[in-house]
Amino acid sequence: MRIADFELERFFARWEFAVDHVLCASDVEGWPMADLLAMADDEARALWDGLTLGYTESTGHPLLRREIASLYEGIDESEVLVFSGAEEAIFCLVNVLLGPGDDAIVTWPGYQSLYEVGRAAGATVNLHELHEADGWAIDLDRMRRQLSPQTRLIIVNAPHNPTGMLPDRDTFDGLVALAADAGAHLLLDEVYRFLEFDPADRLPAGADVYPRGISLGVLSKSFAMAGLRIGWLATHDREMLDRAARFKDYTTICASAPAEVLSLIGLRARERVLDRSRGIVATNLERLDRFFASWPDSFSWVRPRAGSVGFPRLLADVPIDRFAADLVEAEGVLLLPGSRFGHPGQHFRLGFGRTDLGIALERLEAFATRTLR
Ligand SMILES: Cc1ncc(COP(=O)(O)O)c(C=O)c1O
């Protein structure tokens, strides 16, 4: 299999651990391990203390799968498959669902593996482009026109990376109906779910509303534990899940034993975990609101409705790649230019899940004052 370089991951490989402030990270500030362990109930603590470092069950620890299933309305633990990160889940799922002669529709700009793996598998991938002028909304009429008799899979990431877009309920229902009419699988990448700024905006999970709906989750983003590298698929389509499990025998076989137990602890304490994440994101959003309000001529910004990333646009007469390169050199602050998503023009990704956002923003403001005013 040949696959194109993952531009964003190559960018992070170069910069993430070489700069003072990553102002474009998509995850929420990671939990300290000691704080996580302190939240363990007796059963999970005993699992941790008695852990031996053998292989684990390839479908995932039964208690972990049960805990993941409880995030959904009507999913049981046998309808959950654990992976080493959402990334592995995408890789396995798309490989079993798509091949030469198949078509897929994928929201774009977006996380590259959501469309690149399908291409590498030989499928035709039609990008469903989101536009700032529409508030980055999904256009169901246009998506319907993108369908073909060969459309096997529709992939939508919501809440969306990099724009922070979250469809309204009507659009979501329309999307599910569209997938059902086409007889296609619908992969909902929900890795930023539970970070809706208004809880009333939370959408049902894809796995709960459609027999061919597949929910993708992970501990990295809303649950602020990216270092665990634990993700999952949830779906009523057991036959498809079984095929994904067979494919996983060629990637990791099973997840890391310590990570599974720590994930169980984190998910059992999810109200506290999510409260912390929402608190960080809310504080940072207020800072960003103030920042953008004081720079109306230099940046445009569609305020996200959920998640921990947004996709503002530099209005000044300097290319965003140049601006970002000069900023990182002068201030040690990292932005992610849209070019890393293959997106033309002046957009860049901002991440607001990290606790150093205040200081990073001060440095950005100092730099902007020197160069843009
Ligand atoms: C939309 C989306 N899906 C999947 C992933 C992959 O998550 P992980 O790196 O935890 O496997 C990411 C990570 O940035 C993402 O933003």
The ligand as an SDF file (V2000), in Angstrom:
LIG
                    3D

 16 16  0  0  0  0  0  0  0  0999 V2000
  -11.0590   14.6000   13.7240 C   0  0  0  0  0  0  0  0  0  0  0  0
  -10.0060   13.6950   14.2500 C   0  0  0  0  0  0  0  0  0  0  0  0
  -10.1610   12.3710   14.1270 N   0  0  0  0  0  0  0  0  0  0  0  0
   -9.2350   11.5130   14.5870 C   0  0  0  0  0  0  0  0  0  0  0  0
   -8.0960   11.9620   15.2080 C   0  0  0  0  0  0  0  0  0  0  0  0
   -7.0760   10.9730   15.6830 C   0  0  0  0  0  0  0  0  0  0  0  0
   -7.0400   10.8990   17.0870 O   0  0  0  0  0  0  0  0  0  0  0  0
   -5.8300   10.1700   17.8060 P   0  0  0  0  0  0  0  0  0  0  0  0
   -4.5920   10.9110   17.4050 O   0  0  0  0  0  0  0  0  0  0  0  0
   -6.0600   10.3080   19.2550 O   0  0  0  0  0  0  0  0  0  0  0  0
   -5.7760    8.7760   17.3490 O   0  0  0  0  0  0  0  0  0  0  0  0
   -7.8860   13.3330   15.3460 C   0  0  0  0  0  0  0  0  0  0  0  0
   -6.6530   13.8540   15.9700 C   0  0  0  0  0  0  0  0  0  0  0  0
   -6.3050   15.0040   15.8390 O   0  0  0  0  0  0  0  0  0  0  0  0
   -8.8720   14.2250   14.8630 C   0  0  0  0  0  0  0  0  0  0  0  0
   -8.7560   15.5480   14.9890 O   0  0  0  0  0  0  0  0  0  0  0  0
  1  2  1  0
  2  3  1  0
  2 15  2  0
  3  4  2  0
  4  5  1  0
  5  6  1  0
  5 12  2  0
  6  7  1  0
  7  8  1  0
  8  9  2  0
  8 10  1  0
  8 11  1  0
 12 13  1  0
 12 15  1  0
 13 14  2  0
 15 16  1  0
M  END
$$$$
